Amino acid sequence: MTRLRIDLAYDGGAFYGWATQPDIRTVQGTIEAALHRLLRVDEHDPDEPLRLVVAGRTDTGVHASHQVCHLDVTASTLERAVGHMRVPAVTALEHRLQRLLPTDITIHRVSVAPDGFDARFSALERTYVYRIADRSSEVDPRLRGCVLHIDDTLDLDAMNRAAAMTLGLHDFGSFATPNPGGTTIREVKRAFWTRVPARPLTPTGGADAPDSGYVTPTLESGLVCFTIVADAFARNMVRSLVNACVAVGIGKRDLDWFAGKMAVPKREGSTGPIAPQGLTLEHVAYPPDGELAARAEAIRAVRTLP
């Protein structure tokens, strides 16, 4: 059996999340259907299930610019991807899979995974970014599918003071729901709010620049971005933290309220998730190859607070 690592991206707007569900369009279901068709394997074959294991399950409407999953496949089945192509089987699979998938999924790379690699359990950390256009931003309609627009001006200083409370190992039960048998204890390594500077797309001034009163800004100029990095995330955790920070940023809630939610990990209505379209999984980090198996073994243990 060969384990493949698949690096990919997707626009989550037309998907009901990552995980396969009957009769519903999901990212996992779409890719697995393409794999079964490409490799000529019956989807009910118990000996060759062609099931993807993903680094982070994204919810309905959430995007990924760099997601990672793995796939176990026999050598004989993998060779079916070659066909008339004069390239290695893994390269053929990468090219054929990309052509077969819809345009809202992109395959960055397919490679043979190193020994001990597990897309989910070997990961050291995941990075998510949530993008907002507030009243101080110019709303670009081209970004409507990946940016949330709110009709308020956000206080980033207050939001950063709230975000700072999330750093370290905490029970995020106020902002997340555990999987069956799981926990909402997570370690947040970085969490901060920034406004993207209004950088021009074209140069201004100087001998080589046109003398013009109009400068085209970069696409993300002025957007408010929340970047959060953690070892893992519980269900709805990022979107609920964003919603709570936004409540602080518009003055609806204060920092004492946020501190109380961190201190008492109890789920209630005011800390539900914000709309999904602003959220993107940006990066998944892994340890050196020689530490992959040990990392996977360690992370499978259910965490507790000291």
C-alpha positions in Angstrom: 0.0 0.0 0.0 1.3 3.4 -1.0 0.4 6.5 1.0 0.1 9.7 -1.0 0.1 13.3 0.2 -2.3 15.6 -1.6 -1.9 19.4 -1.3 -4.9 21.3 -2.6 -7.0 24.4 -2.4 -10.8 25.1 -2.8 -13.4 27.7 -2.9 -15.8 26.5 -0.2 -18.8 28.6 -1.3 -20.6 25.9 -3.2 -19.6 23.0 -0.9 -21.3 21.8 2.3 -18.0 21.5 4.1 -15.2 19.0 3.7 -16.6 15.8 5.0 -18.6 13.4 2.8 -22.4 13.4 3.3 -25.0 11.4 1.4 -26.5 13.3 -1.6 -24.8 16.6 -0.7 -21.9 18.3 -2.5 -18.8 18.2 -0.3 -15.1 18.6 -1.0 -14.1 15.1 0.1 -17.0 13.5 -1.7 -16.2 15.3 -5.0 -12.5 14.3 -4.9 -13.2 10.7 -3.9 -15.7 10.4 -6.7 -13.1 11.6 -9.1 -10.5 9.2 -7.7 -12.9 6.2 -8.1 -13.6 7.2 -11.7 -10.0 7.9 -12.6 -8.6 4.7 -11.0 -11.6 2.6 -12.1 -12.5 1.4 -8.5 -16.0 0.7 -7.4 -16.9 3.1 -4.6 -18.2 0.2 -2.5 -15.1 -1.9 -2.9 -14.0 -2.8 0.7 -10.5 -3.7 -0.4 -9.8 -0.3 -2.1 -11.9 2.3 -0.3 -9.9 5.3 -1.6 -10.8 7.4 1.5 -9.1 10.7 2.1 -7.8 11.7 5.6 -7.6 15.5 5.9 -5.5 17.9 8.1 -8.5 20.0 9.0 -12.2 19.5 8.3 -13.6 22.8 7.1 -17.3 23.7 7.6 -19.9 24.7 5.0 -18.8 27.8 3.1 -15.2 27.8 4.5 -12.3 28.0 2.0 -8.8 26.6 1.9 -5.8 28.1 0.0 -3.6 25.2 1.3 -5.3 22.1 2.6 -3.5 18.7 3.1 -4.9 15.2 3.0 -3.5 11.7 2.5 -4.7 8.7 0.5 -3.8 5.0 0.8 -3.8 3.1 -2.5 -2.3 -0.1 -3.8 0.5 0.1 -6.3 -1.5 -1.8 -9.0 -4.4 0.6 -8.7 -2.2 3.7 -8.7 -0.6 2.4 -12.0 -4.0 2.8 -13.7 -3.6 6.5 -13.6 -0.7 6.3 -16.2 -2.7 5.3 -19.2 -0.9 6.5 -22.3 1.1 9.1 -20.4 4.9 8.5 -20.2 5.3 9.8 -16.7 5.4 8.2 -13.2 2.1 7.1 -11.8 2.0 9.8 -9.1 2.6 12.5 -11.7 -0.1 11.0 -13.9 -2.5 11.0 -11.1 -1.9 14.6 -10.2 -2.4 15.8 -13.8 -5.5 13.6 -14.5 -7.1 14.4 -11.2 -6.8 18.1 -11.7 -8.4 17.9 -15.2 -11.3 15.8 -13.8 -12.1 18.0 -10.8 -14.4 21.1 -11.0 -12.8 24.5 -11.2 -13.5 25.3 -7.5 -10.9 22.7 -6.5 -7.2 23.0 -7.4 -4.6 20.3 -6.8 -1.3 21.8 -5.9 0.7 18.6 -5.7 0.4 14.8 -5.3 3.5 13.1 -3.8 4.5 9.9 -2.1 4.2 10.6 1.7 7.2 9.9 3.9 7.1 7.1 6.4 4.9 7.9 9.4 3.0 10.7 7.7 -0.6 11.3 8.7 -2.2 14.4 7.3 -4.3 14.9 10.4 -2.3 13.6 13.4 1.2 14.5 12.2 0.4 18.2 11.8 2.1 20.6 14.1 -0.2 23.6 13.5 -2.8 25.0 11.3 -3.2 28.7 10.3 -6.5 30.3 9.5 -7.3 33.8 8.3 -10.7 35.5 8.6 -11.2 38.6 6.4 -13.6 41.4 7.0 -14.5 44.6 5.2 -15.7 47.1 7.8 -17.0 50.6 7.3 -13.4 51.9 7.0 -12.8 49.6 4.0 -13.8 49.9 0.4 -15.9 46.8 -0.4 -14.7 45.2 -3.6 -17.5 43.0 -5.1 -14.9 40.6 -6.5 -14.1 39.5 -2.9 -17.7 38.9 -1.8 -17.2 35.2 -1.7 -14.2 35.3 0.7 -14.7 38.4 2.7 -17.5 39.3 5.2 -18.8 42.9 5.0 -20.1 44.6 8.2 -21.5 48.1 8.5 -19.4 49.1 11.5 -15.9 50.4 12.2 -13.9 47.9 14.1 -11.7 48.8 17.1 -8.6 46.7 16.3 -6.9 47.6 19.6 -9.7 46.2 21.7 -10.0 43.1 19.4 -6.3 42.5 19.8 -6.5 42.6 23.6 -9.3 40.0 23.4 -7.3 37.9 21.0 -4.3 38.0 23.3 -6.4 36.2 26.0 -6.6 33.1 23.7 -2.8 32.5 23.6 -1.6 29.3 25.3 -3.4 26.1 26.3 -7.0 26.7 27.1 -10.4 25.0 27.2 -12.3 26.7 24.4 -15.6 25.2 25.4 -17.3 28.7 25.2 -16.3 28.9 21.5 -16.5 25.3 20.2 -18.1 21.9 20.4 -16.1 18.8 20.9 -16.3 15.7 18.6 -17.7 12.6 20.3 -15.1 11.4 22.8 -13.0 14.5 22.1 -12.1 17.7 23.9 -12.2 21.5 23.3 -8.7 22.0 24.9 -6.4 23.5 22.3 -3.1 25.4 22.3 -3.2 28.7 20.4 0.3 29.9 19.4 -0.5 33.2 17.6 -3.7 35.2 17.3 -3.9 38.8 16.1 -5.9 41.4 14.1 -4.4 43.6 11.5 -5.6 46.0 8.8 -4.0 45.4 5.4 -2.1 48.6 4.4 -3.4 50.4 1.4 -0.6 49.4 -0.9 -0.8 50.6 -4.5 -0.7 48.2 -7.3 1.0 50.7 -9.6 4.0 52.8 -8.6 3.7 56.5 -7.7 6.3 59.2 -8.1 9.8 58.7 -9.5 11.1 59.0 -13.1 9.6 55.7 -14.2 6.1 56.3 -12.8 3.3 58.1 -14.6 2.2 61.4 -13.1 -1.3 60.4 -12.3 -3.8 61.3 -9.5 -5.2 57.7 -9.5 -3.4 54.7 -8.1 -5.0 51.2 -8.3 -4.8 49.6 -4.8 -4.0 45.9 -4.2 -7.1 43.7 -3.9 -6.9 43.3 -0.1 -6.0 46.9 0.7 -7.9 48.1 3.8 -9.3 44.7 4.8 -9.3 43.7 8.5 -7.7 40.2 9.0 -7.7 37.9 11.9 -4.8 35.4 11.8 -4.8 32.5 14.3 -2.3 29.6 14.5 -3.0 26.6 16.8 -2.0 22.9 17.1 -5.6 22.1 16.1 -9.0 23.6 16.2 -12.3 22.3 17.6 -15.5 22.6 15.7 -16.6 26.2 15.0 -13.8 27.5 17.2 -12.3 30.0 14.8 -15.6 31.5 13.6 -16.9 31.7 17.2 -13.7 33.5 18.4 -14.0 35.9 15.5 -17.7 36.6 16.3 -16.7 37.3 20.0 -13.8 39.6 19.0 -16.1 41.5 16.5 -18.6 42.0 19.3 -15.9 43.6 21.4 -14.6 45.6 18.3 -18.0 47.2 17.7 -18.6 47.9 21.4 -21.4 45.4 21.8 -19.4 43.5 24.5 -16.4 44.5 26.7 -13.1 42.8 27.5 -14.4 41.6 30.9 -17.1 39.7 29.1 -14.5 38.0 26.8 -12.3 37.2 29.7 -15.3 35.6 31.4 -15.9 33.4 28.4 -12.3 32.3 28.4 -12.4 31.6 32.2 -15.7 29.6 32.1 -15.8 27.3 29.1 -19.5 27.0 28.7 -21.3 27.3 25.4 -24.1 29.8 25.0 -25.8 31.8 22.3 -23.7 35.0 22.3 -20.5 33.1 21.3 -21.9 31.3 18.2 -20.0 31.2 14.9 -19.9 34.2 12.5 -20.7 33.7 8.8 -18.4 31.2 7.1 -17.3 33.0 3.9 -14.6 35.1 5.5 -12.6 32.1 6.7 -9.8 30.4 4.9 -7.4 27.7 5.9 -4.1 29.1 4.8 -1.4 26.7 5.9 -0.7 23.3 7.6 2.8 22.8 9.1 4.5 19.4 9.7 7.7 18.4 11.6 10.7 16.9 9.8 10.1 13.5 8.2 11.9 11.7 11.0 9.5 13.1 13.6 6.2 12.5 11.8 5.3 9.1 13.4 6.1 10.3 16.9 4.0 13.4 16.4 1.1 11.4 15.2 1.3 9.1 18.2 1.5 11.9 20.7 -1.4 14.0 19.3 -3.8 11.0 19.4 -3.8 11.3 23.2 -6.8 13.2 24.6 -5.5 16.5 26.1 -6.2 17.8 29.6 -5.3 21.1 31.3 -2.6 21.0 34.0 
